[in-house]
Amino acid sequence: MSSTAISRRVFLKGSGGVLAGTLAFTSGPIALLAPSTSWAMPLDSLSTRQGDVLLAAVKHIFPHPDLEDAVYAHVVESLDKKSANSEFHKLLHDGINALNDGSEGDWLALDKAKQLEQLTLMSNTPFFQAIRSDAVVSLYDNPLAYAHFGYGGTEGDVGYLHNGFSNLTWLPEPQKPEGGYLPNEAAG
């Protein structure tokens, strides 16, 4: 073995941490996009434990019961990249410590209702707002989320208005406005 080769264990130890998991649903739109039922996301600035806390926090802030953790992990990846900035890293570090301090030392060990209670107490903090504002973009703006929610707006040049606008199956059927939904319906 050459002196430049490093083992996987040494590489992972040298990086910040790793988020890993398996897909809960082995069929469905996300499973079709995934190359495997297992996934891993290396973290450069955050530890695995910090990544796990942030993943759980994002799931509380944007709850979608059937959404895979692999999709939520994109938020943690985005936060990890931003935490290369020492001030942002300190904000996340201090926020995670505050969650743990308010939870007898281990916020992840609490049941989900208690976790949500502790996180709700922090909803006006810069920590919570940083997670929320990042997640609103990084959670919903990725192909895995598109597949899960059935968003077809990125398909070709027709865009969402002509491809998928009126096929929302998870909302009740709205009353059709006078003139229709689409611009071309108003003329006819």
C-alpha positions in Angstrom: 0.0 0.0 0.0 1.4 3.4 -1.0 2.0 6.1 1.6 -0.5 8.4 -0.1 -3.4 5.9 0.2 -5.6 6.3 3.2 -8.3 4.0 4.6 -12.0 5.0 4.6 -11.9 5.1 8.4 -8.9 7.6 8.4 -10.7 9.7 5.8 -13.9 9.8 7.7 -12.1 10.6 10.9 -10.3 13.5 9.2 -13.6 14.9 7.9 -16.1 16.6 10.1 -18.7 13.8 10.3 -21.1 11.7 8.3 -24.8 11.5 8.1 -26.0 8.1 7.0 -29.2 6.2 6.7 -31.3 3.9 4.6 -34.4 4.7 2.6 -37.5 3.8 4.6 -39.5 3.2 1.4 -37.9 0.9 -1.1 -40.4 1.8 -3.8 -41.7 5.2 -4.9 -40.3 8.2 -6.7 -37.3 8.8 -4.5 -36.3 5.1 -4.5 -36.3 5.3 -8.3 -33.8 8.1 -8.3 -31.6 6.6 -5.6 -28.7 4.4 -6.7 -29.0 2.4 -3.5 -31.3 2.0 -0.5 -28.4 3.2 1.7 -27.1 6.8 1.7 -24.3 8.8 3.3 -23.4 12.4 3.3 -20.0 13.5 4.5 -19.8 16.7 6.6 -16.8 18.9 6.5 -17.4 21.3 9.4 -20.0 19.6 11.6 -19.7 16.4 13.6 -22.0 13.4 13.0 -23.8 14.2 16.2 -24.3 17.9 15.2 -25.6 16.7 11.8 -28.0 14.3 13.5 -29.4 17.1 15.7 -29.8 19.4 12.8 -31.5 16.7 10.7 -34.0 16.1 13.5 -34.6 19.8 14.0 -35.3 20.3 10.3 -37.8 17.4 10.4 -39.6 19.1 13.2 -39.7 22.5 11.5 -40.8 21.1 8.1 -42.7 17.9 9.0 -43.5 15.6 6.1 -44.2 12.1 7.5 -43.4 10.2 4.4 -40.4 12.3 3.3 -37.1 10.4 3.4 -34.3 11.5 5.7 -32.1 11.6 2.6 -34.0 14.6 1.4 -33.7 16.3 4.8 -30.0 15.6 4.7 -29.6 18.1 1.9 -30.4 20.9 4.4 -27.7 19.6 6.8 -25.3 19.5 3.9 -26.1 23.2 3.1 -25.7 24.2 6.7 -22.4 22.3 6.9 -21.1 24.2 3.9 -22.2 27.5 5.5 -20.5 26.5 8.8 -17.1 26.8 7.1 -17.6 30.4 8.2 -16.6 30.4 11.9 -19.4 32.8 13.0 -22.0 30.6 11.4 -20.4 27.4 12.8 -20.5 29.0 16.3 -24.2 29.9 15.8 -25.0 26.3 15.0 -22.7 24.9 17.7 -24.2 27.2 20.4 -27.8 26.5 19.3 -27.2 22.7 19.4 -25.7 23.2 22.9 -28.7 25.2 24.0 -31.0 22.4 22.8 -29.0 19.9 24.8 -28.7 22.1 27.9 -32.5 22.5 27.9 -32.9 18.7 27.6 -30.8 17.2 30.4 -27.8 17.0 28.1 -29.2 15.0 25.2 -31.9 16.6 23.0 -31.9 13.6 20.7 -32.8 11.2 23.6 -36.1 13.0 24.2 -39.3 11.8 22.7 -40.4 13.7 19.6 -43.0 15.7 21.5 -40.4 17.0 24.0 -37.9 17.7 21.2 -40.5 19.8 19.5 -41.3 21.6 22.7 -37.6 22.5 23.3 -37.2 23.5 19.6 -40.3 25.7 19.8 -38.9 27.6 22.8 -36.0 28.6 20.5 -38.2 29.7 17.5 -37.2 33.3 17.9 -33.5 32.7 18.1 -30.9 33.3 15.3 -30.1 29.5 15.5 -33.7 28.5 14.7 -34.1 31.3 12.0 -30.9 30.2 10.3 -32.0 26.6 10.0 -35.5 27.6 8.9 -34.4 30.1 6.3 -31.8 27.7 4.8 -34.2 24.8 4.8 -37.0 26.6 3.0 -34.7 26.6 0.0 -32.4 23.6 0.3 -35.2 21.2 1.4 -37.6 22.0 -1.4 -35.2 22.9 -4.2 -33.7 19.5 -5.1 -34.7 16.6 -7.4 -35.5 14.2 -4.6 -38.1 16.7 -3.1 -39.5 17.3 -6.6 -40.0 13.5 -7.0 -41.6 13.1 -3.6 -44.0 16.0 -4.0 -44.7 15.3 -7.7 -43.4 18.7 -8.9 -43.1 18.6 -12.6 -42.1 22.2 -13.3 -38.5 21.4 -14.1 -39.4 19.1 -16.9 -38.5 20.6 -20.3 -39.5 24.0 -21.5 -43.2 23.8 -20.7 -42.7 24.7 -17.0 -45.1 24.2 -14.2 -47.9 26.3 -15.6 -48.5 23.8 -18.4 -47.1 20.7 -16.8 -48.4 19.8 -13.4 -50.1 23.0 -12.3 -53.5 21.4 -11.8 -52.6 17.9 -10.8 -52.1 18.4 -7.0 -53.5 15.3 -5.4 -52.7 16.2 -1.9 -54.9 19.4 -1.7 -58.7 19.6 -1.9 -60.1 20.5 -5.2 -60.5 24.3 -5.2 -63.5 26.2 -6.7 -62.6 27.1 -10.3 -62.3 30.9 -10.6 -64.3 32.7 -13.3 -62.1 32.8 -16.4 -60.3 29.6 -15.4 -56.9 28.8 -13.9 -54.6 29.4 -16.8 -54.2 32.5 -18.9 -55.3 30.8 -22.1 -58.6 29.7 -20.4 -59.7 33.3 -19.8 -59.8 34.0 -23.6 -62.0 31.0 -24.4 
